[in-house]
Amino acid sequence: MSPLLLVGFALALAALGAPRLAAAGWVTRSPRLGVAAWLVLSAAILASALLAALTLLLYWDCAHDLAAGAWHMCLDALLGRHDHHRARAIAFAGLVVLLALGVRLVLSAGRLYATHRTLRSRLRLLVRAAGTGQRVPGATVVTHPEPAAYLVPGPRLPGRAADIVITSAAVDRLAAPELSAVLAHERGHHEGRHFEATRWMRMLAQAFPWAPCFRLGARQVDRLVELCADDTAARTARRVDLARALAAMAGSAGPAPGLPLHGGDALERMHRLLDPPRPLRRLPRAAIVTLCGATLTAPPVLAILERTLLAL
């Protein structure tokens, strides 16, 4: 069974789909949908690669039931019991690819988990050591000469409020409406589960550094989650207040791990806050959602199609 359809689909998504999505203008009009599109595209590329490797592993036999006999077929071929050297070589190639993909994903996920765990521990120490008596509802204030605000990395747990840290310099520099807009922005990150999205893309970028599409996707998702948080903040705060806060805190060298207020493209965000784009219409939105669904289901469909064509 040839994995050419799956490989071609993955290459098309990586070489053509990712750059076109990065250059698309509609993502600034609907950044949440843009983040979803990047997650779908990256998942489809990874699924295509995994299924292509599995196809190589199951190359030699198309007669038996795939679910019931796959393990025995793989074992027999790897041990050479089919007496077919070409099939055995292809089986080994598929096994090596599967193991390499799996190991790199596990190692990358482990490194990210360890990094975030260490960061959370350091932030707890920072809050205990540098916490001030200033009271800002919904946030912890730490003493620091540079203005900064950020959401502490961590999963969104049911009933748990966002862990927001803001520096004393930011509290002193920002007016009350601007401070409220900053907190609303950080709560937008928490409500939108933006850490999960950025962590997934960073994991792929670290696991497969030779794939430019994943590095591009990580940068784009980092950019788009900031636009999403701006839109969430704009529901309860004035856009001009958030823009002023962004200008006041731009270029800060303060401690800003995770998702800081001044992340993303500051100039793009300023223009978008002061001159918001028109929301995406229902028809284009429906077309994009449909395309995302088709992209996500394409890898298993192509795998089934290849097997069916070979069986004819």
C-alpha positions as CSV (number, residue, x, y, z in Angstrom):
1,M,0.0,0.0,0.0
2,S,1.5,3.4,-1.0
3,P,1.3,6.4,1.4
4,L,1.7,8.8,-1.5
5,L,-1.7,10.5,-1.0
6,L,-1.1,11.1,2.7
7,V,2.4,12.3,2.1
8,G,1.3,14.6,-0.7
9,F,-1.5,16.0,1.5
10,A,0.8,16.7,4.4
11,L,3.3,18.4,2.1
12,A,0.6,20.5,0.5
13,L,-0.7,21.6,3.9
14,A,2.9,22.4,5.1
15,A,4.2,24.1,2.0
16,L,1.0,25.8,0.7
17,G,-1.6,25.8,3.4
18,A,0.5,27.2,6.2
19,P,1.8,30.3,4.3
20,R,-1.6,31.1,2.9
21,L,-3.2,30.9,6.3
22,A,-0.5,33.1,7.8
23,A,-1.1,35.7,5.0
24,A,-4.9,35.5,5.2
25,G,-6.6,38.8,6.1
26,W,-9.7,37.2,7.7
27,V,-7.8,36.0,10.7
28,T,-7.7,39.5,12.2
29,R,-11.4,39.8,11.8
30,S,-12.0,36.4,13.5
31,P,-8.9,35.6,15.5
32,R,-10.6,32.8,17.4
33,L,-11.4,31.0,14.1
34,G,-7.8,31.7,13.0
35,V,-6.4,29.9,16.1
36,A,-8.8,27.0,15.5
37,A,-7.6,26.9,11.8
38,W,-4.0,26.7,12.9
39,L,-4.7,23.9,15.4
40,V,-6.6,22.0,12.7
41,L,-3.9,22.4,10.1
42,S,-1.1,21.3,12.4
43,A,-3.2,18.3,13.6
44,A,-3.9,17.3,10.0
45,I,-0.2,17.4,9.1
46,L,0.7,15.3,12.1
47,A,-2.1,12.8,11.5
48,S,-1.1,12.5,7.9
49,A,2.5,11.7,8.8
50,L,1.5,9.2,11.4
51,L,-1.0,7.5,9.1
52,A,1.6,7.4,6.3
53,A,4.1,5.6,8.6
54,L,1.3,3.2,9.7
55,T,0.6,2.6,6.0
56,L,4.2,1.6,5.4
57,L,4.1,-0.7,8.5
58,L,1.0,-2.5,7.1
59,Y,2.1,-2.5,3.5
60,W,2.5,-6.2,2.8
61,D,-1.1,-7.5,3.5
62,C,-4.4,-6.0,2.5
63,A,-6.5,-9.1,2.7
64,H,-6.9,-9.5,6.5
65,D,-9.0,-7.3,8.6
66,L,-7.0,-4.2,9.6
67,A,-8.2,-4.0,13.2
68,A,-8.0,-7.7,14.1
69,G,-4.9,-8.7,12.2
70,A,-2.7,-5.7,12.2
71,W,-0.4,-6.6,15.1
72,H,0.2,-10.2,13.9
73,M,0.9,-8.9,10.3
74,C,3.4,-6.4,11.6
75,L,5.2,-8.9,13.8
76,D,5.3,-11.5,11.1
77,A,6.7,-9.0,8.5
78,L,9.3,-7.6,10.9
79,L,10.5,-11.1,11.7
80,G,10.7,-12.0,8.0
81,R,8.1,-14.7,8.1
82,H,6.5,-13.5,4.9
83,D,9.8,-14.2,3.2
84,H,9.4,-10.9,1.4
85,H,12.5,-8.7,1.8
86,R,10.9,-5.6,0.3
87,A,7.9,-5.8,2.6
88,R,10.2,-6.3,5.6
89,A,12.3,-3.3,4.7
90,I,9.2,-1.1,4.3
91,A,7.8,-2.4,7.6
92,F,11.0,-1.4,9.3
93,A,10.9,2.0,7.7
94,G,7.3,2.6,8.9
95,L,8.2,1.4,12.4
96,V,11.2,3.7,12.6
97,V,9.1,6.7,11.4
98,L,6.4,5.9,14.0
99,L,8.9,5.6,16.8
100,A,10.7,8.7,15.8
101,L,7.5,10.8,15.7
102,G,6.3,9.4,19.0
103,V,9.6,9.9,20.8
104,R,10.0,13.4,19.6
105,L,6.4,14.3,20.6
106,V,6.8,12.8,24.1
107,L,10.2,14.4,24.7
108,S,8.9,17.8,23.5
109,A,5.8,17.6,25.7
110,G,7.9,16.5,28.7
111,R,10.3,19.5,28.2
112,L,7.4,22.0,28.0
113,Y,5.7,20.5,31.1
114,A,8.9,20.7,33.1
115,T,9.5,24.3,31.9
116,H,6.0,25.4,32.9
117,R,6.2,23.6,36.2
118,T,9.5,25.3,37.0
119,L,8.0,28.6,35.9
120,R,5.0,28.3,38.2
121,S,7.2,27.4,41.1
122,R,9.4,30.5,40.5
123,L,6.4,32.7,40.2
124,R,5.1,31.5,43.6
125,L,8.4,32.4,45.1
126,L,8.3,35.7,43.4
127,V,4.8,36.5,44.6
128,R,5.8,35.6,48.2
129,A,9.0,37.5,48.1
130,A,7.9,40.6,46.2
131,G,4.2,40.8,47.0
132,T,3.1,44.3,48.1
133,G,0.3,45.5,50.2
134,Q,-1.4,47.2,47.2
135,R,-4.8,45.7,46.5
136,V,-6.0,45.2,43.0
137,P,-9.1,43.0,42.8
138,G,-8.5,39.9,40.7
139,A,-4.6,40.2,40.6
140,T,-1.5,39.8,42.7
141,V,0.8,42.9,42.8
142,V,4.6,42.4,42.9
143,T,7.2,45.1,43.4
144,H,9.1,45.8,40.2
145,P,10.3,49.0,38.5
146,E,9.0,48.1,35.1
147,P,5.3,48.0,34.2
148,A,4.1,44.5,33.3
149,A,1.0,42.2,33.6
150,Y,0.7,38.6,32.7
151,L,-1.3,35.4,33.3
152,V,0.5,32.7,35.3
153,P,0.9,29.6,33.1
154,G,-1.4,26.7,34.0
155,P,-4.5,24.8,33.0
156,R,-8.0,26.3,33.4
157,L,-9.6,24.5,36.2
158,P,-13.4,24.6,36.9
159,G,-14.3,27.3,39.4
160,R,-10.7,28.6,39.6
161,A,-10.1,32.3,38.9
162,A,-7.3,33.4,36.6
163,D,-3.9,33.8,38.3
164,I,-2.9,37.3,37.2
165,V,0.2,39.1,38.3
166,I,0.8,42.8,37.8
167,T,3.8,44.9,38.8
168,S,3.7,47.9,41.2
169,A,5.0,50.1,38.4
170,A,2.0,49.2,36.2
171,V,-0.4,50.0,39.1
172,D,1.3,53.4,39.6
173,R,1.4,54.2,35.9
174,L,-2.1,53.1,34.7
175,A,-5.3,54.9,35.4
176,A,-8.2,52.9,36.9
177,P,-10.0,52.3,33.5
178,E,-6.7,51.2,31.9
179,L,-5.9,48.9,34.8
180,S,-9.4,47.3,34.5
181,A,-8.8,46.8,30.7
182,V,-5.5,45.1,31.4
183,L,-7.1,42.7,33.9
184,A,-9.9,42.0,31.4
185,H,-7.3,41.2,28.7
186,E,-5.5,38.6,31.0
187,R,-8.9,37.1,32.0
188,G,-9.5,36.7,28.3
189,H,-6.4,34.5,28.0
190,H,-7.7,32.4,30.9
191,E,-11.2,32.0,29.6
192,G,-10.0,31.3,26.0
193,R,-7.7,28.5,27.2
194,H,-4.9,30.2,25.2
195,F,-2.1,28.4,27.1
196,E,-3.4,25.1,25.7
197,A,-3.3,26.4,22.1
198,T,0.2,28.0,22.4
199,R,1.6,25.0,24.2
200,W,0.4,22.6,21.4
201,M,2.0,24.7,18.7
202,R,5.2,25.2,20.7
203,M,5.4,21.5,21.3
204,L,5.2,20.8,17.6
205,A,7.8,23.5,16.8
206,Q,10.2,22.0,19.3
207,A,9.6,18.4,18.3
208,F,10.1,19.1,14.6
209,P,12.4,22.1,14.3
210,W,13.1,21.3,10.6
211,A,9.4,21.9,9.7
212,P,8.9,25.6,9.0
213,C,5.2,25.3,9.1
214,F,5.1,24.5,12.8
215,R,7.5,27.4,13.7
216,L,5.2,29.7,11.6
217,G,2.1,28.3,13.3
218,A,3.6,28.9,16.7
219,R,4.3,32.5,15.9
220,Q,0.9,33.0,14.4
221,V,-1.0,31.5,17.3
222,D,1.0,33.6,19.8
223,R,-0.1,36.6,17.7
224,L,-3.7,35.6,17.4
225,V,-4.4,34.8,21.0
226,E,-3.4,38.4,21.9
227,L,-6.1,39.6,19.4
228,C,-8.6,37.2,21.0
229,A,-7.8,38.5,24.5
230,D,-8.2,42.1,23.2
231,D,-11.6,41.3,21.8
232,T,-12.6,39.6,25.1
233,A,-11.5,42.7,27.1
234,A,-13.4,45.0,24.7
235,R,-16.7,43.5,25.9
236,T,-16.3,45.0,29.4
237,A,-13.7,47.8,28.8
238,R,-13.2,50.5,26.3
239,R,-10.8,49.7,23.5
240,V,-9.1,53.1,23.9
241,D,-8.3,52.3,27.5
242,L,-6.6,49.0,26.5
243,A,-4.7,50.8,23.7
244,R,-3.4,53.4,26.2
245,A,-2.4,50.6,28.6
246,L,-0.6,48.8,25.8
247,A,1.2,51.9,24.8
248,A,2.2,52.6,28.4
249,M,3.6,49.1,28.9
250,A,5.1,48.5,25.4
251,G,8.8,47.7,25.5
252,S,8.8,46.9,29.2
253,A,11.6,44.7,30.5
254,G,9.6,43.6,33.4
255,P,9.0,39.9,34.3
256,A,6.5,38.7,31.8
257,P,6.5,35.0,31.3
258,G,3.6,33.2,29.7
259,L,1.2,35.5,28.1
260,P,2.0,39.1,28.9
261,L,-0.2,42.1,28.0
262,H,2.4,43.4,25.6
263,G,2.8,40.2,23.6
264,G,2.1,39.8,19.9
265,D,2.5,42.6,17.3
266,A,2.0,45.8,19.4
267,L,1.5,48.1,16.4
268,E,-1.0,45.7,14.8
269,R,-2.9,45.5,18.1
270,M,-2.9,49.3,18.6
271,H,-4.4,49.9,15.1
272,R,-6.9,47.1,15.6
273,L,-8.0,48.4,19.0
274,L,-8.5,52.0,17.7
275,D,-10.0,51.0,14.3
276,P,-11.7,47.6,14.9
277,P,-12.3,45.5,11.7
278,R,-15.7,44.4,10.6
279,P,-16.7,41.0,12.0
280,L,-16.5,38.1,9.6
281,R,-19.9,37.4,7.9
282,R,-21.8,34.2,8.4
283,L,-21.2,32.8,4.9
284,P,-17.4,33.1,4.9
285,R,-17.3,31.9,8.5
286,A,-19.3,28.8,7.6
287,A,-17.1,28.2,4.6
288,I,-14.0,28.3,6.8
289,V,-15.5,26.0,9.4
290,T,-16.4,23.6,6.6
291,L,-12.9,23.7,5.2
292,C,-11.4,23.1,8.6
293,G,-13.7,20.1,9.1
294,A,-12.7,18.7,5.7
295,T,-9.0,19.2,6.5
296,L,-9.3,17.4,9.8
297,T,-11.1,14.4,8.4
298,A,-9.0,14.2,5.2
299,P,-6.1,12.0,6.6
300,P,-8.2,9.0,7.7
301,V,-10.3,9.3,4.5
302,L,-7.2,9.3,2.4
303,A,-5.9,6.3,4.3
304,I,-9.1,4.4,3.7
305,L,-9.2,5.4,0.1
306,E,-5.7,4.1,-0.5
307,R,-6.5,0.8,1.0
308,T,-9.8,0.5,-1.0
309,L,-8.1,1.3,-4.3
310,L,-5.4,-1.3,-3.7
311,A,-8.0,-3.9,-2.8
312,L,-9.9,-3.4,-6.1
